[in-house]
Amino acid sequence: MSLALPIAEKNAEKNAAAIADPVPDTLALRPATTQDATSVAAIYNASLRTQPYQPDGVTETDGARWCAEQLAKVKTKDAVAEANYFGPMSVPMAKLQIELHQFYRRPMVIATQHGETVGWMGTLGLNDRPGMSSLYELSYYVAPRWRGRGVGTRLIRHLIAQAPVWRVDRLMAMVWSDNAASLSVLRRAGFSAWGELPGAITAFGKRRDMVLLGMTLTDIPPDVGDTQPADTHDAAAAAS
């Protein structure tokens, strides 16, 4: 079951069509459900095992060992009593993330290939900032063996095309300054520099900048009361 791509604003279609898309045509996109929690957590955790998240010189084996040790501490928890927690995601945490997307009517998309979950994208960031309903902050993660094959690009392309249905005309991503792969994917997708937060990231004793990349689509006139239609999420989740 894949998400239907609605007719979008012309400039959004133009941006989306310009993105290279080497993944097979059989890649399917669908809304996340709580049954995806195990796959969501596994793909996220795989991203923590290597650079740029791990310090320079740390092998993937060492990174996997660190991840397993940290995961053992939180595996039954759906939240950690630690501000700005940096560590692996437990299955209960992933389930809560999916439920929060559903509660706030924010899209969370799963990419599958012949039934295998190969990536996912969330848009929960900045949902707590008043008056910012027309902007989605996106984050995406791809399973290791599928990286470099356009899965992230397809997820971003989908978000661009769907944005008018969700009444969204601004997209933003926050990326670590040394995450060259993700910065490249977003720039090729048409995202441009919106600024940076110098030294905002502290991980493993190393400071990094947080780079802000964004895309401005055609302005969407506000509804009465500046609220999203109640059926926005349901319409976006319609299968084809």
N, C-alpha and C positions, 0 to 999 in steps of 0.2 A: 504494500500500500504506500503510495507516494503522495506528497502534497501537490495539489493543483497549483500551477503558476498562473495567477490572475493577470489580466491586462493592466500593465503599469504605466506610469507616466513615461512619455517618450524618451526623456533624457535618462531615466533609470534603466530602461531597456538598452539604450545605447551604451551606457556604462557596463552593464552586465554582459552584453554581447562581445565587448572588447576583451574580456578576460579569457585567456587560454584555458581549455578544459580537456585535458588528456585522459580523464578517468573514463571507464567504460560507460556506455549508455545505460547499462543495467544498474548503475548506482541509483538507489532510491532514497528519497528524503521523506521523513514523516515526523509528526509531533512526538516528543518524548512522553513516556508513561512511567509510572513507578516501577514497572517490570524491567526498565532499562537501567536501574540503579547500579547493578553489578558491573555492567559494561561501561557506564559513564565513569565510575570510580576507577576501574582498571585502566582506561585510556588516559585519564587525568594523571594517575600515579605514574604511568610509564613516562610521562613528560618530565617528571622530577628526577629521573635517574641519571640524566646526562646534562652536559652544558646546553644552554647557559645557566640552568638552575644550580647545578653542582659546581663547586670550585674548579678552577683549572687544574688539570692533572689527575682528577678523580676518574677512575675507570667506570664503565657502565656496571660492572660487577659490584664495585664498591658502592656505587649509587643505589643499586638495587638492594644491597644489604642495609644501607641506611634507611631506605624507604620502608623495608620490611620491619625494621626495628621500631621506627616511628609509628607505623600502622598498627603494630601490636598494642600500642598504648591507647589507641583511639577507636579500634575496630568495632566496638559496640556503641559508640557515641554518635549522636546526630549533630552535635555541636561541641566546640571546645571553648572553655572559659578563658580565652586568650585573645586580646585584641590583635587584629592583623595576623592571625594565625597563618604560618607558612609550614606546610607539611602535607602528608598524604591525606586523601579523602577516603573515609570509610563508606561502606555501602549505605548505612543509615544517613550519613551526610549527603550522599548523592540523592537519596530518596527525598530528603528534605529540600534540596535544591530544585528538584523536579516539581515538588508540591508548591514551592514558593513561586515558581514560574507560572504554574496554573492559577494560584491564588491571585497574583497580580496581573494575570492575563498577559504575560510576556511570553513570546515564542521561545521554545527550546526545541531544537531540531536534531534528529538522529539521522545519520547517513549509514546506509547498509548496502552491502554487496552480496547478493545471493544468500541473504539471511545473516551474514556476519556484520556486526556493528563495527564500522571502520572510522567513525568520527562523530563529533557532536558540537553543537554551537548553542551558547546561552546568551541571553540579553537582559540579565537581571540587574546589572550594574547601574547605579545612579537612580534606581527606582524610588529611592526615598527622598530625592531632591524635589521640593515643591515646584510645580510649574514646568517640569521638564519632560512631560509626556510625549512630546514630539521628537525626542532624541532617544535612541537606543545605544547603549554601550555594549558592544559585542565581545565575546571571547569564544575561541574555538580550539579544539584539541583533536588530533588525528592519531590513530593507532600506529605504532612504530613502522610496521612493514608497509603501511600505506602512505607514509610521508613522501613528499616530492612527486606525488602522482595526481595532484589537483583536487584532492578531497576538500581541503580548506577553501580553495578557490570556488568550488561548487557551492559550498555552504554560504560563502559571502555573496556570491552571485544570486543565490536564492533570496537572501535577506534584502538585497537591493531591489529585486523584482517585486517582493512582497510588501515592501515598505509602505506604498500608498494604501494598501488594504488595511494595514495596521495604523493608518493615519500618522505615519512617521516620515519626517523629511530631513532628519539629521542622523547620521550614523557616526559612531566614534569607537576607537579601540585604544586601549592603554597597553603599551608594549615595553618590556625591558629593553634598554638601549643596546644590549649585546645579543638580542634575539634577532640575528640578521635574517633568518629564514622567514619569520613572521612579518617583519618589517617589509621585506621584499614582496611577499604575497599581497599585503595590503596596498602597497604603492602601485603594484601592477593592476590592482583592482580599481584604482582611481582615487584612493585615499591620499590626502595631502597633509602636510605638517600643520598641526594646530597648536603646537607648543610642547614644552617639556617641563618636568618637575625635577630639577637638579638634585641628585643624590637622594631621591625619595625612597629608593629601595635599599634595604639592608638585609643581606642574606649570606650566611656562612662567613660573616665578618667582612664582606665586601660591599662597598657602596656602588649603586648604579643609578643612572637617570631613568625616569619613566617618560617615555615618548608618547605624546598624544597625536593620533592620526584621525582625521575625520573626512567625511564626505557630506556635501550639501546637495540635496535633491530639490526638486521643484516644491516651493512652499505649498502646503496644504491649508486651505482656508479652515479656520477653527469652526467646530460645531457650536451649537448653542450651549453655552456653559463651558466650552472648552474641554469637553469630556469625550472619551472614546465611545463609539457605539457599543452596546452591551454584547453584540454578537460578533465583535471583531475577531476574537480568538477562535470562535467556532467556525467562522467563514474561512479563516486561514488554514484551519485544520482539515478542511474538506478534502477527501481523497479522490483521486482520479484513477 
